[in-house]
Amino acid sequence: MRFDQRHLLGIEPLRPDEITTLLDLAERYVTLSRARDKHANALAGLTQINMFFENSTRTQSSFELAGKRLGADVMNMSMQASSIKKGETLIDTALTLNAMHPDLLVVRHPHSGAVDLLAQKVNCAVINAGDGRHEHPTQALLDALTIRRAKGRLHRLNIAICGDIAHSRVARSNLLLLHKMENRIRLVGPSTLMPSGIADFGAEVYDNMEKGLKDVDVVMMLRLQKERMDGGFIPSEREYYHRWGLDAEKLAHAKPDAIVMHPGPMNRGVEIDGTIADDINRSVIQEQVEMGVAVRMAAMDLLARNLRARPTELAV
């Protein structure tokens, strides 16, 4: 197994073989998580600190569960009541944490690049659990594992990523990963929700759902990131659903065996019809949640192996 990263800050630094290594290990953790005894000792004796500067349900809980299943001492820091709220800088927070000698630091932050800055100031392994509009690497990896399990492969597929592309770190990480694995990507949504420089993303762009979903293997819907919008990006939620929300009529343009994905949380009746989201024959949304725990177990396991392999004086 080849995985040379000290941190997991984004998909961009990962080689295709490192992605495959992580997904293969995650497959083993899917099996473990379905067993009666769900515990392993890959992180035994190590300390994991979860720092979420933004609210999270799925990501934070799955990282906590992943760490505990691997035997780590897990601490969740309440950033809403932290010293940052009292004026402490992010760097001072990093130095404080460093003095506690954690081994794994899981960070979600509203500003792009903040997690990378933290990684430069601490001696432990850092995992980016989402930073601003930049990246959300473990989400892309769990999406990749879900696709590979459902379609039997992770290459040469036609994949449509639909909705709020401009504000989505999930979309960016998925674009990077799926391109590395030789897939054909379509970005579908209103022009107001497409990022600037879209031509540099190496994807086909559609503002029409029917055309964008034509014969695709995977339909990946995105949440409207209302908290990151500061203007009139859409006319109304009702109009958005009519034109870009996924319903049975639009899904009929995809391949008959196309799968439907959503990173959550879902806005039913805005981004996706509830019937489609709950269709056990098409939707893999619940599988994505399950794969999230396994992928985060694999990521922390691989980073811990590299941490233990470093010279002792550097791991203090």
C-alpha positions as CSV (number, residue, x, y, z in Angstrom):
1,M,0.0,0.0,0.0
2,R,1.5,3.3,-1.1
3,F,0.4,6.5,0.6
4,D,3.1,9.2,1.1
5,Q,1.1,12.1,2.4
6,R,1.8,13.7,5.8
7,H,-1.5,15.5,5.8
8,L,-4.8,15.2,3.9
9,L,-5.5,18.8,3.0
10,G,-7.0,18.3,-0.4
11,I,-7.4,16.0,-3.4
12,E,-5.0,18.0,-5.6
13,P,-1.7,16.6,-4.0
14,L,-3.0,12.9,-4.2
15,R,-1.7,10.6,-6.9
16,P,-4.2,8.2,-8.5
17,D,-2.5,5.2,-6.9
18,E,-2.8,6.9,-3.5
19,I,-6.5,7.4,-4.1
20,T,-6.8,3.7,-5.0
21,T,-4.8,2.7,-1.9
22,L,-7.1,4.7,0.4
23,L,-10.3,3.4,-1.2
24,D,-9.0,-0.2,-1.0
25,L,-8.3,0.1,2.7
26,A,-11.7,1.8,3.1
27,E,-13.4,-1.3,1.6
28,R,-11.9,-3.3,4.5
29,Y,-13.3,-0.9,7.0
30,V,-16.7,-1.1,5.4
31,T,-16.6,-4.8,6.3
32,L,-15.4,-4.1,9.8
33,S,-18.1,-1.5,10.3
34,R,-20.8,-4.1,9.4
35,A,-19.4,-6.7,11.8
36,R,-20.7,-7.2,15.4
37,D,-17.3,-6.2,16.8
38,K,-16.5,-2.9,15.0
39,H,-13.2,-2.1,16.7
40,A,-9.6,-2.2,15.5
41,N,-6.4,-0.8,17.0
42,A,-4.9,1.2,14.1
43,L,-5.0,4.4,16.2
44,A,-4.5,2.8,19.7
45,G,-2.5,5.2,21.9
46,L,-3.0,8.2,19.6
47,T,-5.0,11.3,20.3
48,Q,-7.4,12.8,17.7
49,I,-8.8,16.3,18.1
50,N,-11.8,17.5,16.1
51,M,-12.0,21.2,15.5
52,F,-15.1,22.4,13.7
53,F,-15.4,26.1,13.3
54,E,-18.6,25.5,11.2
55,N,-21.6,23.4,12.2
56,S,-21.6,19.9,11.0
57,T,-23.6,16.7,11.6
58,R,-22.4,14.1,9.2
59,T,-18.8,14.9,8.9
60,Q,-18.0,15.6,12.5
61,S,-20.0,12.6,13.8
62,S,-18.4,10.2,11.2
63,F,-14.9,11.4,12.1
64,E,-15.6,10.9,15.8
65,L,-17.0,7.4,15.2
66,A,-14.1,6.6,12.8
67,G,-11.5,7.5,15.4
68,K,-13.2,5.6,18.2
69,R,-13.6,2.5,16.1
70,L,-9.8,2.6,15.5
71,G,-9.0,3.0,19.2
72,A,-8.0,6.7,19.3
73,D,-8.6,9.0,22.2
74,V,-11.0,11.4,20.6
75,M,-11.7,15.0,21.8
76,N,-14.3,17.3,20.2
77,M,-13.4,21.0,20.7
78,S,-16.3,23.4,21.0
79,M,-15.1,26.2,18.8
80,Q,-18.2,28.3,19.4
81,A,-17.0,28.6,23.0
82,S,-13.3,28.6,22.2
83,S,-10.6,31.3,22.8
84,I,-10.9,32.3,19.1
85,K,-14.3,33.9,20.1
86,K,-12.3,35.9,22.7
87,G,-9.9,37.2,20.1
88,E,-7.2,34.5,19.9
89,T,-5.6,34.1,16.4
90,L,-5.7,30.9,14.5
91,I,-1.9,30.6,14.8
92,D,-2.1,31.0,18.6
93,T,-4.7,28.3,18.7
94,A,-2.4,26.0,16.7
95,L,0.5,26.6,19.0
96,T,-1.8,25.9,22.0
97,L,-2.9,22.6,20.4
98,N,0.6,21.7,19.5
99,A,1.6,21.9,23.2
100,M,-1.0,19.2,23.9
101,H,0.8,16.8,21.5
102,P,-2.1,15.5,19.5
103,D,-1.5,13.0,16.7
104,L,-4.4,13.7,14.4
105,L,-6.1,17.1,14.0
106,V,-9.4,17.2,12.0
107,V,-10.4,20.7,11.1
108,R,-13.4,22.4,9.4
109,H,-13.1,26.2,8.8
110,P,-15.2,28.8,6.9
111,H,-12.1,30.3,5.3
112,S,-10.2,28.8,2.4
113,G,-6.6,28.0,3.3
114,A,-7.1,28.1,7.0
115,V,-6.6,24.4,7.4
116,D,-3.3,24.5,5.4
117,L,-2.1,27.4,7.7
118,L,-2.8,25.2,10.7
119,A,-0.9,22.3,9.2
120,Q,2.2,24.5,8.8
121,K,2.2,25.3,12.6
122,V,1.6,21.9,14.2
123,N,3.6,18.7,14.4
124,C,0.7,16.3,14.0
125,A,-1.2,15.0,10.9
126,V,-4.0,17.3,9.8
127,I,-7.1,16.4,7.9
128,N,-9.2,19.0,6.1
129,A,-12.9,18.5,6.9
130,G,-13.8,21.4,4.6
131,D,-12.3,24.8,4.3
132,G,-14.5,27.6,2.8
133,R,-15.0,27.1,-0.9
134,H,-11.7,25.4,-1.3
135,E,-11.8,21.6,-0.7
136,H,-13.5,18.8,1.2
137,P,-11.3,15.8,0.3
138,T,-12.9,13.1,2.4
139,Q,-16.3,13.9,0.9
140,A,-14.9,13.4,-2.6
141,L,-13.2,10.1,-1.5
142,L,-16.4,8.7,0.1
143,D,-18.2,9.7,-3.1
144,A,-15.6,7.9,-5.1
145,L,-15.9,4.8,-3.0
146,T,-19.7,4.9,-3.3
147,I,-19.5,5.2,-7.1
148,R,-16.9,2.4,-7.4
149,R,-19.1,0.0,-5.4
150,A,-22.2,0.9,-7.3
151,K,-20.8,0.9,-10.8
152,G,-17.9,-1.6,-10.4
153,R,-15.3,0.9,-11.5
154,L,-14.1,4.5,-11.0
155,H,-12.9,5.4,-14.5
156,R,-14.4,6.3,-17.9
157,L,-17.8,7.1,-16.4
158,N,-20.0,10.1,-17.5
159,I,-20.7,12.0,-14.3
160,A,-23.0,15.1,-13.9
161,I,-22.4,17.4,-11.0
162,C,-25.5,19.6,-10.7
163,G,-26.4,22.8,-8.8
164,D,-24.4,25.3,-6.8
165,I,-21.0,24.7,-8.3
166,A,-19.6,28.2,-7.5
167,H,-19.9,27.9,-3.7
168,S,-19.2,24.2,-3.3
169,R,-16.0,22.8,-2.0
170,V,-17.5,19.3,-2.6
171,A,-17.8,20.1,-6.3
172,R,-14.1,21.2,-6.5
173,S,-12.8,18.1,-4.7
174,N,-14.9,15.8,-6.8
175,L,-13.8,17.5,-10.0
176,L,-10.2,17.0,-9.1
177,L,-10.6,13.4,-8.0
178,L,-12.8,12.3,-10.9
179,H,-10.5,13.9,-13.4
180,K,-7.5,12.1,-11.9
181,M,-9.4,8.8,-12.4
182,E,-10.2,9.5,-16.1
183,N,-13.9,10.3,-15.9
184,R,-15.9,12.7,-18.1
185,I,-17.4,15.4,-16.0
186,R,-20.4,17.7,-16.7
187,L,-21.2,20.7,-14.6
188,V,-24.9,21.5,-14.7
189,G,-26.7,24.5,-13.3
190,P,-27.5,28.2,-13.7
191,S,-24.8,30.5,-15.0
192,T,-25.0,32.5,-11.7
193,L,-23.9,29.4,-9.8
194,M,-20.9,28.6,-12.0
195,P,-17.5,29.8,-10.8
196,S,-15.4,32.3,-12.7
197,G,-12.8,30.7,-15.0
198,I,-15.1,27.7,-15.5
199,A,-13.4,26.9,-18.8
200,D,-10.2,26.0,-16.9
201,F,-12.0,23.2,-15.0
202,G,-11.8,20.7,-17.8
203,A,-15.5,19.9,-17.7
204,E,-18.5,20.3,-20.0
205,V,-20.9,23.0,-18.8
206,Y,-24.7,23.0,-19.3
207,D,-27.4,25.3,-18.1
208,N,-30.1,22.8,-19.0
209,M,-30.7,19.7,-16.9
210,E,-32.2,17.6,-19.6
211,K,-29.2,18.1,-21.9
212,G,-26.7,17.9,-19.0
213,L,-28.1,14.6,-17.8
214,K,-28.3,12.9,-21.2
215,D,-26.8,9.4,-20.9
216,V,-24.8,10.0,-17.7
217,D,-23.9,7.2,-15.3
218,V,-23.9,9.3,-12.1
219,V,-26.1,12.3,-11.1
220,M,-24.5,14.2,-8.2
221,M,-26.7,16.9,-6.8
222,L,-25.4,19.7,-4.6
223,R,-26.9,21.7,-1.8
224,L,-27.6,25.4,-2.4
225,Q,-25.0,27.1,-0.2
226,K,-27.2,29.9,1.0
227,E,-24.9,30.8,3.8
228,R,-22.2,31.7,1.2
229,M,-24.5,33.7,-1.0
230,D,-24.6,37.5,-0.7
231,G,-26.9,38.3,-3.6
232,G,-29.7,37.1,-5.9
233,F,-28.1,34.0,-7.4
234,I,-31.4,32.3,-8.1
235,P,-34.9,33.9,-8.8
236,S,-36.6,31.8,-6.2
237,E,-36.4,28.3,-4.7
238,R,-39.6,27.3,-6.6
239,E,-38.1,28.4,-9.9
240,Y,-34.8,26.8,-9.1
241,Y,-36.5,23.4,-8.4
242,H,-38.5,23.8,-11.6
243,R,-35.4,24.3,-13.8
244,W,-32.6,22.5,-11.9
245,G,-34.1,20.4,-9.2
246,L,-33.9,16.6,-9.8
247,D,-37.2,14.9,-10.4
248,A,-38.3,11.8,-12.3
249,E,-38.8,13.7,-15.6
250,K,-35.2,15.1,-15.6
251,L,-33.7,11.8,-14.3
252,A,-35.2,9.9,-17.2
253,H,-32.6,11.5,-19.5
254,A,-29.8,9.8,-17.7
255,K,-29.0,6.1,-18.2
256,P,-31.6,3.7,-16.9
257,D,-29.1,2.4,-14.3
258,A,-27.7,5.9,-13.3
259,I,-27.2,6.4,-9.6
260,V,-28.3,9.5,-7.7
261,M,-26.0,11.1,-5.1
262,H,-26.2,14.1,-2.7
263,P,-23.6,15.1,0.0
264,G,-26.3,16.3,2.4
265,P,-27.9,17.9,4.0
266,M,-30.7,17.9,1.4
267,N,-33.3,20.5,0.7
268,R,-36.1,18.3,-0.5
269,G,-38.3,20.0,-3.1
270,V,-35.5,22.5,-3.9
271,E,-32.5,20.4,-5.1
272,I,-34.1,17.0,-5.3
273,D,-37.5,15.4,-5.2
274,G,-38.0,13.4,-2.0
275,T,-39.3,10.4,-4.0
276,I,-36.0,10.3,-6.0
277,A,-33.9,10.7,-2.8
278,D,-35.6,7.8,-1.2
279,D,-35.7,5.5,-4.3
280,I,-33.7,2.4,-3.2
281,N,-33.1,1.5,-6.8
282,R,-31.5,4.8,-7.9
283,S,-30.4,6.7,-4.8
284,V,-27.1,5.9,-3.0
285,I,-27.4,8.8,-0.6
286,Q,-27.5,6.6,2.5
287,E,-24.6,4.5,1.2
288,Q,-22.6,7.8,1.0
289,V,-23.1,8.3,4.7
290,E,-22.0,4.7,5.4
291,M,-18.9,5.1,3.2
292,G,-18.0,8.3,5.0
293,V,-17.1,6.5,8.2
294,A,-15.0,3.8,6.3
295,V,-13.1,6.4,4.2
296,R,-12.3,8.5,7.3
297,M,-11.1,5.4,9.1
298,A,-8.8,4.6,6.1
299,A,-7.5,8.2,5.9
300,M,-6.6,8.4,9.6
301,D,-5.1,4.9,9.5
302,L,-2.8,5.8,6.6
303,L,-1.8,9.1,8.1
304,A,-1.1,7.5,11.4
305,R,1.2,4.9,9.7
306,N,3.2,7.7,8.2
307,L,3.3,9.6,11.5
308,R,4.7,6.5,13.3
309,A,7.3,6.1,10.6
310,R,8.7,9.6,11.1
311,P,11.8,10.1,13.3
312,T,10.9,10.4,17.0
313,E,12.3,13.9,17.3
314,L,10.0,15.2,14.6
315,A,6.9,13.6,16.1
316,V,7.1,15.3,19.5
